[in-house]
Amino acid sequence: MLKKQLQKLPTLAGIYKFKNNQGNILYIGKAKNLKNRVRSYFTAKAELSPAKRLMVSQISKIEYTVVTNETEAQLLESSLIKKHQPPYNIDLKDDKSWLYIKLYLENNLPKISTVRKLFKDKAKYLGPYTSAQAVRRTVRLLKKIFPQLSFDKKLQKYRLQKDQWNLASQTKNASQDVLKQVTAFLNGQNAQVLKNLKKRMSVLSGKKQYEKASIVRDQIESIQRISEYQKVIFTQKESQDLISLFKSPAEYDLAIVNLFKIREGKLLNQQNFTLKNVKFYSDKELLEQFINQYYSQTDDFPKKLILPFELNFEIEKIKKVLVPSKGKKKKLLEMGKTNAKQFFLMQQTSWQKDSKSALSGSASGGENLKKLQLLLKLEKLPHRIEAYDISNIQGKLATGSMVVFINGQPAKNEYRRFTIKTVTGPNDPAMIAEIIKRRFTHNNWPMPDLILIDGGQGQLNAACKQCHDLPIISLAKRQEEIYYKTGSKPLQLPLNSPVLQLLQRLRDEAHRFAISGHRIKQQKSLKLSQLDEIPGIGPKTKKLLIKKLGSLTKIKDAKNNELIDLIGKHKTKILKSSLT
């Protein structure tokens, strides 16, 4: 029966469904050529994974739908996978909660909103984004930079002064131009947006339309301030997506994909996606399925895709694929995998329940500590172990962490974070040296029996210079090597060693705690940067507000009289209207 079905398949683009003898859908896929793709599963030379071989053994019926092009095939495949959730397709967990930014015209006015799915209309959609909070913050920011987006003609509702709106043209062409500028801004093309705005300001000034020119000037200043917060990753103005993967322990049946979106050489955003139904699949198959599903749900395609290994996928709009073996792109992929792993760890309800503890194997926690003592030739049992790590992107907003394990268990009330104060730029050894030095200024803190540093020989050397009398080791991620003495050959333990697993848990917990602290600083920085986006509130005013009131929340809650005493009546009015 299958043989006849295979013979009748067309050589057209479409989607196909494999069903078992109960009529249940096993797998849904797409193809440029249905006949060639489907038959490839059943040839003698087919190189199938164990999961695919098991699936093929259960197929009793093949169904297909012909479409006009590959884009339609991608969209149909994605919607059917969401609807039926076949067991041999990976499941992009919680993708129903993703948000898109929608740009469109309404009554010839430019509009912006957030939606949870794509519609077949004339609107422009950007996304998907996994953080609803970040999307809504971005929309608020755009309405401040582009005043036209905040005007509701139908309801006669003004969020800005009426004359401010009248300074902008209300023609359809002008509105479309605003949407183009917003799209370019969201795609990281700030330089092009600034070029266009500066040209417009020059024209308006030449015509002596100074009030209109001042509105454009405020837009330029806002975008320039925002550009300072975006991290420059590559000096070349590259447009690329870097995708990394972390697969959880088998009992969770999950994987995390980290996506670094780089536009114009700047890191525009970073997202994590959770995949379910993964235990039967190789890393290669997981990323192939993720790429096919994700890029069927976005209009934002990079010029280049950077991957950790070679893949086979069919996305027409992605022309170049690179698998780096060294250099900055390789390091970013490794950083992405680390981020994905930490995202997985942070999603667990409790660190102790995250996965099987290294202390709960065949040996007890006390026995593991004894083995660690013998391995490192320590004078006494390491009851108190402190682990340290650094989190930063290109040296910005650097945060150091200290986590404490007592008798092999985390003592979270003794965790500490350090804001890096003396080091500028990406220099992890110097940052480690700073936090170790500062840690030992606290004479009232209990002394550790062992210090663990996340890193290699360089980080260990830096830490040793600050603390000569205590045993210090470092654990390097690449080969899980243990460095314990300057100039000595590193130790390598079997991956199933309970002692190594204990050290990995310490190292990973320090890394998780450092990343969470770094994210808190990022969020705080972004919140405070909202003041930069308000025309008329300059650096001196911002500094004064933060010095006197401390946080954006307290600035928002401050009474008018208090603000007037600080910054005057005019600026108070601007501030209150912009932050409501």
C-alpha positions, 0 to 999 in steps of 0.5 A, a space after each residue: 500500500 505504501 509503495 502505491 502511495 509513494 508512486 502517486 506523489 507529485 513533484 510539487 512543493 507542499 507538506 506531508 503527513 505520516 500516519 500510523 495504522 490507527 490514523 494518528 499523525 506521526 510526523 508533519 514535514 514540508 518539501 520543495 519536491 514532495 515525491 523526492 523528499 518523502 521517498 528519501 525516507 524509504 530508500 535502502 541508502 537512507 541515513 536515518 537517526 534511530 528516532 526516524 527509523 522507529 517512525 518509519 517502521 510505524 508509517 501506514 499512510 501518507 497524506 499531502 497538501 500541494 501549495 504554490 511556493 515554499 513560504 506557504 509550505 513553511 506556514 502550513 507546516 508550522 500551523 499544523 504542527 501546532 495544531 496536532 503536535 505529532 510525537 516525532 516533531 519537536 515542539 516549540 514550547 509556549 510559542 503561542 505566547 510569543 509577541 510580534 510588533 505590528 506596523 500598519 496604516 489606519 485612516 492614513 495614520 501610522 500605527 503600532 501595536 503588539 499581536 500574538 500571531 501573524 495575519 494575512 494583511 498589508 501590515 508589517 510584522 517584526 518578531 517573534 519576541 519571547 519577552 513580552 515586557 521587552 516588546 512593550 517597553 520597545 513600543 513605548 519607546 517608539 511612540 516617544 521617538 516617533 510622535 506620529 505613532 501616538 496620535 489617535 485621530 478617530 478618538 481625537 485623543 492626543 498623547 502629545 500637544 496638538 500643535 506637535 502633531 500638526 508639525 508632521 504631515 498627515 499624508 499617506 506617503 508621510 505616514 508610510 515613511 514613518 513606518 519605514 523609519 520605525 522598521 529600519 530602527 527595529 532592524 538595527 539600521 540606526 545609521 540609515 534612520 539618523 541619516 534620513 532624519 538629519 537630511 530632513 532637519 537640514 531641509 526644514 532649517 533651510 526653509 526656516 521651519 525651525 519648530 519642525 526642525 526642533 522636533 526632528 532634532 529631538 528624534 535624532 538625539 533620542 536615537 543617538 542615545 539609544 545607539 550607545 546602549 547597543 553592544 557593538 559586536 563586529 566592526 563590519 555592519 553585518 546582519 546575521 543570526 547566531 544559533 546555539 543549542 543546549 540539550 537537557 538531561 534525558 529525564 527532562 526531554 527538553 532543549 534550549 536554543 539561544 538566538 543572538 540577533 546581530 544587525 548592522 554589527 550590533 547585538 540587537 537582542 538575545 532570545 531563548 526558545 524551549 524545545 520539547 519532544 527532543 530525547 530521540 533526536 540528535 543535536 543536528 536534527 533538533 536545530 534543523 527542525 527549530 530553524 524550519 519552524 522559527 523562520 516560517 514565523 518571522 519576516 526578519 531574515 539575516 543575510 548570514 546564519 552562523 551555526 555550530 555545525 553543518 545542517 540541512 534545511 530549506 529556507 530560501 531567504 537565507 543565502 549564506 550559512 557559516 560554521 566557524 572553527 575559531 575566532 569571535 563567531 565561534 566564541 559567540 556560539 559557545 557563549 550562546 550555548 552557555 546562555 542556553 544552559 543557564 536559561 534551562 537551570 533558571 527555569 527549574 522551580 528549585 536548584 536542588 531539583 534541577 537534576 540529579 545532584 552530584 551528591 546523590 549518586 552512589 557516594 554520599 556528600 561526605 564521601 565526595 568531599 573526602 575524595 575531593 580532599 584527597 584529590 587536591 591534597 587538602 589539609 582538611 575537609 572542604 566543608 565550606 567551598 566558595 565559587 566565583 564567576 564573572 558575567 558581562 558582554 564586551 566588558 559592559 555592566 560587569 558583575 561578579 558572583 560568589 556562591 557558597 556550598 556548606 557540606 556539599 549543599 548551597 547556602 543561598 543566604 551567603 551568596 554575594 554579588 560584586 559590581 566591577 569597579 576598577 576594570 574596563 573592557 573585557 578582562 575576566 582575569 582582572 575582574 576575578 582579581 578585583 572580586 577576590 581582593 574585595 571578598 577578603 576585605 570582609 573580615 566578618 565573613 567565614 573563611 573558605 576551605 576551598 575556592 573555585 574559580 570559573 575559568 582556566 589558568 589565567 583566572 587562577 593566576 589572577 585569583 592566587 595573587 590576591 590570596 596566597 594562603 588558601 587552596 584555590 582551583 579553577 574549572 575550565 569549561 572547554 575540556 572540564 580541566 581542573 587547574 590547581 597550581 600555577 604552571 602545573 598540568 591540569 587534572 582531568 576526571 572522568 565525566 561521570 566522576 561524582 567529584 567532577 560533578 560536584 565541582 561542575 555544580 558549584 561552577 554552574 551555580 556561580 555562573 547562573 548567579 552571575 548572569 542573573 545579577 548581570 540581567 538585573 543590571 541590564 534591566 535597571 540600565 534600560 529603565 534609567 535610559 528611559 530618561 534619555 528618551 525624553 526630549 528636554 531632559 538632558 544628562 545633567 538633569 538625569 544625573 540630578 534626578 537619580 542622585 536625589 531620588 535613586 530610581 525610576 520608580 521613585 522619580 515616577 512617584 515623586 510629587 510635583 512640588 518635590 520635582 519642581 524644587 529639583 528641576 523646575 516647573 517646565 521640566 517637571 511638566 515634560 517629565 510627568 507627561 512622558 512617564 505616565 
